[in-house]
Amino acid sequence: MVLAIFSTTAAWAFAHAQVGSTIDNVEMPTLAGGKQFLLSNASANVFVFFKPGQEHSRTTLTQIAASAKDMATQSVHWVAIVSDRFLTPEVEALVQETGLTMPVLIDAGDTLYGKLGVALTPVAGITDKDHKLVAYQPFSKVNYVEVVRARVRHLLKEITDEQLQAVLQPPAATQGGAASVARRYLKLAEKLLQAKNHGKALESVRKSLENDPALAAAHTLLGQILLAQDKPDDARKAFARALELDPNDAKASEGLKATSPSTK
Amino acid sequence: MKPQNPNRLRRGAVLLTAALAVTLAWAADAPKKDAKKSSGPPVPKLKKNDLAPLPAGEKPASSHAPFEDGDCSLCHKSKDPKNPGPITTNVNAQCLGCHEDFAPILARKSSHVAAKENCCNCHNPHNARQRKLLVESGSTLCLSCHEAIRTLTVQAKVKHEALTQGSQCSNCHNPHGANVEHLLVQLPFDLCVSCHGKDDVKDDQGKKLTNVKSLLDANKEWHGPVSQKDCSACHQPHGSANFRLLAQEYPPQFYSPYDPKLYGLCFECHEDTILAQPQTTTLTRFRNGGTNLHYVHVHKTERGRTCRACHEVHASKQKHQIRDAVPYGSRGWMLKVNYTQLPNGGMCDKTCHDQRVYTNSVPVALKAK
């Protein structure tokens, strides 16, 4: 199902410009006056369509402005595009409110909207240095600009395919579970051993092992506690088990050596 | 049940001193926040909790093992329960010393300010009337800071049972940290479908709801937000004034006079010009030459067809979420749309009207009704 989702997502595009097609570079008037090209020869070009009076545009521009600032040293050309249907003071107010410093291009007569087939706002397009459209990203209420940033970073080869996928499909935010409980009892047992409370330390480390019998560090600590209780034979078994699980456990090696019959 | 520890009552009283010390340490730890400097949503003001152990004789729902066992010195400078003194380091370092698995959780992309700042914003380090040492029950605790959400849930005409059932807020949010914004445990779709991918889910009025997973499995042309796993694009999961927890207004009927306000939901993303301009050669391909057929269908003072007349909202078998059939009459009869996409336009046949063909280039002469 996940694959289906992302194959569908990958097929998304502007109505008249598919991902993989080349975007015509056009010179457009800017909000600040003068003219500016839509695209540049930077490694990545990001163009974001927005409109005033829309909460999604406000959120997007705020975060895009922050991203452009964060990535200021990278070869990324950022522009925002607004239709000339909207009043200049409204656009200026939104630009000021969101802290947008990138050029704002004015789409006279919705020419670019029509040429690309822009049906949704806000929406971002990302091209490579050859102006090939590599991503089309309509707004989403969660993780939107994070996805745009990840797509730019992927284009710049700063992140791998796997890292991009982890942003597009974040892993579930799980917590707890037997392994975590085991670690917790282990830490508590360590503190109790430091406090020379051997009985409680033993109780705690045994709870740790109940939750994760394969936790090598817990077997090592069990050995250390047993050794502190003057039970070297039992301690040796615990150190040996720890080394079976983790041959690189230095403390277990040390413990085994200290409790081996030849050392006694 | 654990036997009553004879020392516990005495400890409970004297550990008030310890609790005071912890409270002071917490206050000293708290960073001075300036909400205006944050680029994220406003940070709710944190309230300070009473971190004293429960009164002697009161049975706690949860108790911290070191406190229960009288091991004060595991956290405090002294092992004397009568005078344990301050804790040995700052609160979160103290907690993470044993609960080390929470360090990477708190470091996730979306982290809870309250948790990062101080575990004791939500947990009592001694014992509590709630599970997991929480100072209040799940949603009560969350909503004590998240007042806007509380107001929304109280005022909502349409309620979402996910907020009051099971783990309440934690059904969808991880209060420590998550990989999705707003502390969501997963992307919205993955969370929603864990309940709405079943056949027996009902709304707050008892009406059976669609099994979204089955719907999507059978219909492979998905609405953009569905493909993006963003149910929250259209639904407000905390409660809404609109049917089906819709985030904005959307006409519930088949017919409706055209009023842009009624389409607030659609216009959150879609361009409103698609319904407002009678003539276009750029806004849509559903046009006969320059005649905007969206306008023709929807923009009427009476009996304007709403979006749902022709489009499915979640998924369809045809592109652009065009429906196979539309409900007609009160008996659930479905009238076929019989839409066919053509190279330069399309056609609907024997449906609400006789066959009508449209092309994007040279307009086709439409038959009079």
Interface residues (C-beta under 8 A of the other chain):
Chain A: A4 I5 T8 T9 W12 A15 Q54 E55 H56 T62 Q63 A66 R85 D110 Y113 G114 K115 G117 V118 A119 L120 T121 P138 F139 S140 K141 V142 N143 E146 Q169 P170 P171 A172 A173 T174 Q175 G176 S180 R183 R184 K187 L188 K191 L192 A195 N197 K200
Chain B: S39 A65 P66 D69 D71 S73 L74 K79 G97 C98 H99 E100 D101 F102 I105 R108 K109 N174 H176 G177 A178 N179 V180 E181 H182 L183 L184 V185 Q186 L187 P188 D190 K220 W222 G224 P225 S227 Q228 K229 D230 S232 A233 E268 C269 H270 E271 T273 I274 T281 T282 L283 T284 R285
